[in-house]
Amino acid sequence: MFTGIVEELGEVVRITETAGDSALVAVRGPLVTSDARHGDSIAVNGVCLTVVDVSDGTFTADVMGETLRRSALGALRAGDPVNLERAAALGSRLGGHLVQGHVDGVGEVIAREPAAQWETVRFRLPAALARYVVEKGSITVDGVSLTVAGVGADWFAVGLIPTTLKLTTLGARGVGDPVNLEVDVLAKYVERLLGARLAEPAVADAGPPGGLPVTGLPGAATTGGAA
């Protein structure tokens, strides 16, 4: 589990294709590897990867074909910058929101509007994810926890402050670039629970346990006058 607060801007060192359609990715990140061990989780552009080796400030991780197909990691090349975050520790501050590191889909930068102190960026949103995105809600873009500033049928917009522009990959993303998207998992759970509730058949009031009608219970009023 992560929080969407990027700790370090790392760099892809190499990507090695392995058996089948998977790959071994090496990423340089001195901060996130300072206490990393085999089996630890590190989010790379919002994708939770498992560390298999650490050496001299660089970690390697296996990436399955499914991950390459369903995220923008497949478009990475050696030298590309990446957003890095270690898994959250219990008891630490939750600066962003609950992020699983399970990418829901790939979006695309469709517009950038610079302002004096910030920048508004608009992203294309896959149709299947649109119902989970609401104004003032949370969404993760390339591993960065952001607040939705505006939303349409197939797009959403966020406002990026100078710190985010400088310390994450979002500052350099251009129109047409792909980005990893993860919607708020709480929205998906609510949808699933409400869907199951609405699908339940209506249950008629059968009275109290035992099957006796209310009028047949001791002390209940009857329609025939005095008992």
Beta strands, then each sheet from edge to edge (+ up, - down):
strand 1: 8-17
strand 2: 23-28
strand 3: 41-44
strand 4: 47-55
strand 5: 58-63
strand 6: 81-86
strand 7: 105-114
strand 8: 119-124
strand 9: 138-141
strand 10: 144-151
strand 11: 155-160
strand 12: 178-183
sheet 1: 1+ 2- 5+ 4- 3+ 6- 1+
sheet 2: 7+ 8- 11+ 10- 9+ 12- 7+
end
